[in-house]
Amino acid sequence: MTHNAAAADTEAGMIAIERALEAIFMIADEPQSLVSLATALSVPVKAVKAAIVALVHDLDGHGNGPERGFELREVGGGWRFYVRESLDSVVADFVLTQNPTKLSQAALETLSVIAYKQPISRGQIASIRAVNVDSVVRTLVGRGMITEVQTDSETGAILYGTTELLLVQLGINSLDDLPHISPLLSDGAEGFDVDAR
């Protein structure tokens, strides 16, 4: 194999890794570590790192193309696609005008859990609601009702909190104005014989 043929094979391999990474990032809800990406693609971590550097370079418009409307960002020990910050308002306006439908019961329940327990991870929400909440959380983020507020330093999980838009929609000034839920909860005595000694 000539030097030119080997270089072409290497370049084609790198492009294939970049395309595979793009596909993974398009569906990933959580930041993906270099190791998990390398494992998924059965390639060395070094190759994944080089492909990510090339993708960031390309998405930022440093290659032959323009700067894209989304970027590849390193957060919480992993990589994930995000809307470019300069376009946040455009996306927020689009979501609010194109998706004015009411929230489902599942979304309202999930939003309530987040409002009262924030910051909270999807895993913690799912544990409280006893159902998978991935699509509901995506919907609430898309509607601008919740946002990623931080990353758990121990687990790397994204923690969610409510936004100002929720306060506006509820017509309150702060989360302190939410009704107290303790009077609405059972005291736990149900099912016990109160006369038992």
N, C-alpha and C positions, 0 to 999 in steps of 0.2 A: 504494500500500500504506500502510495506516495505521500509526501508531507501535505500536499494540498488536499488529498482525499481524507486524510486523518483529521485535518482541521475542519473540513466540511462535516464529517461525522460528529465531531465534538460540538460544532455550532448547532447542528440539527438536534443533537441530544439536549443541549441547553435550551433550545427553543421548545422542545417537547416538555421539558420540566417546567418552564415558565407557563406554558399553556395549561398543564395539569394543575399547577398552583392557582392560576386564575380561576379555574373551574371549582376548586375546593373553596377558595375565598368567597366565591359568589354565593355559596350555600352555607358557609360557616356562620354560626351565631356567636361564637366565642373566639377569642384570639387563639391562634394555632401556633404551638411551639415548633422550633426548627426540628427537634427530634421527632415529634409526632408527624410532621409533614414528611420527613425523610423516611420514616417507617411506612407511612401510607403509600409513598411512591417507590419504595425499595431502592432508594438512591442514597449516597453519602450525604451527611449533614452539610459538608463543605459545598456540595453541588446545589443544595437547596438555598444555602446562604448566598451563593453567587447569583442564583436565579432571582432571589428576592431583591438583591441590590439592582439587578438589571430591570426588574419590574418597576421598582420605585423610580429609577432614573427615567424610564419610559413614561410612566404615568405623570411624572412631574414636568413632562415636555422637554426633557433634555436630549431626547433622541431625535428622530426625524419627524415625529408627530407633535401635535399640540398638547398642552397641559389638559389632562382629563378632569371630568367633574367629580371624580372620586380619587381617593389616594389610599395607598397601602401604609398603614401605621403600625408601629410596634407599641403595644400596650399590655400591661399585665403579664409580661414574660412571653408574649406571642404576637402574631401578626394577624391583621384583619383589615378588610376594606371599610372605609368610612367616606361619607360625603365630604367633599372638600369644604373646609370651614367657610370659605368665602361664598359658598352657595347654600348655606344652611337656611337662610331666609327664603330663598326660592323654593326649596324643598318643603319647608314648613307651610308656605302659602299654598303650594300645590296640594299638599295633603289636606289642608283645611278646606279648600274649595272643591276638591275632587272627591273627597270622601266624607260628605256631611252626614252619613247615615248614623243612626243611633248605635250605641254600644250594646253588645249582647249581654245576657245575664252573666256568662262566664267572664267577660271583660270587666263588668262592673264589680263582680266578686274579687277578681284579681286586683283591680285598681284599689278596692277597699283595703285589702291586705297590705298592699304597698304603702298606701297613705298612712296607715296606722303603725306599720312595723319598719318603715324605711330607716336607713338603707338596708335592702334585703336582696338576696340572690334569687335566681329562678328556682334553684333547688329548694331553698327555704319556703318559697311561695308554694311550690308543688307539694311540699310536705304538709303545709297547713291546709291546702285545698284538696289534697289527696288525688290530684289529677295532673297530667302533663300540661304545663302552661306555656310551652315554647311559642306556639302560634299566637296565643293571646298577648304575651309580652311583646312580640313583634308588632302586633296590631296597635297596642298602646304606645309603643315607641313611635311607630309610623304616624299616629294621630297627634303626637306631640304632648300626650298626657303624662308620660313618664320619660325619664332619661337615665343614662348611665351616669352615676354620681362618683363612683370610685371602684377600685378593685380590692378585693379582700387580700391582705398581705400574706395570709397563710395558705389559702386555697387557690388564689388567682381568679376566683369567681367574680364576675361583674356584679356590682351591687346597684340596684335601681332605686330611684326616688321620684317623687312627683315634680311637676313643673309649674310655673306660674300660670300656664294655660288652664290647668286643672282648677286652680283657685278662681280664675276668671269664670270658668264654666259653672263652678259651684256657687259663685257669688259670695265668696268669703275672702277675708284679707290675709289669713294665715292658717296653717294647719291646726293651730290652737283653737280655731273656731269650729272644728269638726265636733260633732256630738260625742260625748263620752259613751263608750260601748259597754262599760261594766254593768250599768243597770239593765241592759238588754240580754245579758248572758245568764245562763242557768247558774244557780248556786251550787250545783253538783249534788244536791240532796235527792234528786229524782231517782226513784228505784230503790231507795233505802227505807227501811221501816223506822219511822221517826220515834216510835215508842220503844224500840230495842234498847236494852240497857247493858 
